[in-house]
Amino acid sequence: MKVSPSKHWRAVAAALGLAAAAGHAAPPQTVYRCGPEGRVYSQTPCADGKPVTIDDPRSASQRQAAREAAERDARMAKQLSDERRQREAVAAGQGLAGLKATPAEDKASAPVRKAKAKAAAGDPVMSPPMRVPPASAAK
């Protein structure tokens, strides 16, 4: 049976974890490295396979310390990930640098920019249309 390297190492880690939980070291296990460039691992011998002995030379206290460190790191990673998600949720409703422009501010500033741009280009700035009273009202 051929096993990919990542699955193999997960299986080895699980086996070592079970052995450590039982309080004794696991006996060495032989795994065969097969395939092109030795990228496939197998528990049964294969053509052109090279045996690789898998064992954990650490003491029970060293394995326990490593397990505790991994659990602590996992808790910290989860906490940091949760904090990042909260910051992103708050920042999602904010504009650039946390500032929001109201629609009235956007509308008020737009004509001024256009008028300044026309004046700078040499075009005369036109005044708004004047209201002319109806002819009947002038008599």
C-alpha positions in Angstrom: 0.0 0.0 0.0 1.5 3.3 -1.0 1.0 6.3 1.3 1.8 9.9 0.5 4.6 11.6 2.6 2.2 13.9 4.4 -0.3 11.2 5.3 2.6 9.0 6.4 4.0 11.5 8.8 0.5 12.2 10.2 0.1 8.5 10.8 3.5 8.3 12.4 2.7 11.3 14.6 -0.6 9.8 15.6 1.0 6.5 16.5 3.7 8.2 18.5 1.0 10.2 20.3 -0.9 7.1 21.2 2.3 5.4 22.4 3.2 8.5 24.5 -0.2 8.6 26.0 0.2 5.0 27.1 3.3 6.0 28.9 5.9 4.0 27.0 8.1 4.5 23.9 6.9 3.0 20.7 9.1 0.3 19.2 10.9 1.3 16.1 8.8 0.9 12.9 10.2 0.2 9.5 8.7 2.2 6.6 9.8 1.9 3.0 10.6 4.9 0.8 9.6 4.1 -2.7 8.8 5.7 -6.1 10.6 8.3 -8.1 12.9 10.4 -6.0 11.7 8.5 -2.9 8.6 10.6 -2.5 6.2 7.7 -1.7 6.1 5.9 1.6 4.8 2.4 2.2 4.6 0.0 5.1 5.3 -3.0 2.8 8.5 -3.5 0.9 8.5 -2.2 -2.7 10.7 -2.4 -5.8 13.8 -0.1 -5.4 12.4 0.8 -1.9 14.8 1.9 0.9 13.9 1.0 4.5 13.6 3.9 6.9 13.4 3.2 10.6 11.0 5.5 12.4 11.5 5.8 16.1 11.1 8.6 18.7 14.2 8.8 20.9 12.6 11.4 23.3 11.8 10.5 26.9 8.2 10.5 28.1 8.7 13.9 29.8 10.1 15.4 26.6 7.1 14.1 24.6 4.7 15.6 27.2 6.5 18.9 27.1 6.3 19.0 23.3 2.6 18.1 23.4 1.9 20.9 25.9 3.9 23.4 23.8 1.9 22.4 20.7 -1.4 22.8 22.6 -0.3 26.2 23.9 0.7 27.3 20.4 -2.6 26.1 19.0 -4.6 28.1 21.6 -2.5 31.2 21.0 -3.0 30.9 17.2 -6.7 30.6 17.6 -6.8 33.6 19.9 -4.8 35.7 17.5 -7.0 34.6 14.6 -10.2 35.5 16.5 -8.7 38.9 17.3 -7.8 39.5 13.7 -11.3 38.6 12.5 -12.8 41.0 15.0 -10.5 43.9 13.8 -11.3 43.1 10.2 -15.1 43.1 10.9 -14.8 46.6 12.6 -12.6 47.9 9.8 -14.9 46.6 7.0 -17.4 49.4 7.8 -14.9 52.1 7.8 -13.4 54.1 4.9 -9.8 55.1 4.3 -7.9 55.5 7.6 -11.2 54.9 9.4 -12.9 58.1 8.1 -16.3 58.2 6.4 -17.5 60.9 4.1 -21.2 61.6 4.2 -23.0 61.9 0.9 -23.6 65.6 1.5 -19.9 66.2 1.8 -19.2 64.4 -1.4 -21.9 66.4 -3.3 -20.8 69.7 -1.8 -17.2 69.3 -2.7 -17.7 68.0 -6.3 -18.9 71.3 -8.0 -16.1 73.3 -6.3 -13.5 71.0 -7.8 -15.0 71.2 -11.2 -15.2 75.0 -11.1 -11.6 75.3 -10.0 -10.6 72.9 -12.7 -12.4 75.0 -15.4 -11.0 78.3 -14.1 -7.5 76.8 -14.1 -8.0 75.7 -17.7 -8.9 79.2 -18.8 -12.6 78.6 -19.4 -14.9 81.2 -18.0 -16.9 80.1 -15.0 -20.5 80.4 -15.7 -22.9 81.7 -13.1 -26.1 79.8 -12.3 -29.0 80.7 -14.6 -30.9 83.8 -13.5 -34.7 83.7 -13.0 -36.5 86.0 -15.3 -39.9 87.1 -14.2 -42.7 86.3 -16.6 -43.5 89.1 -19.1 -47.0 89.5 -17.7 -45.7 90.3 -14.3 -43.4 93.1 -15.6 -46.4 95.2 -16.8 
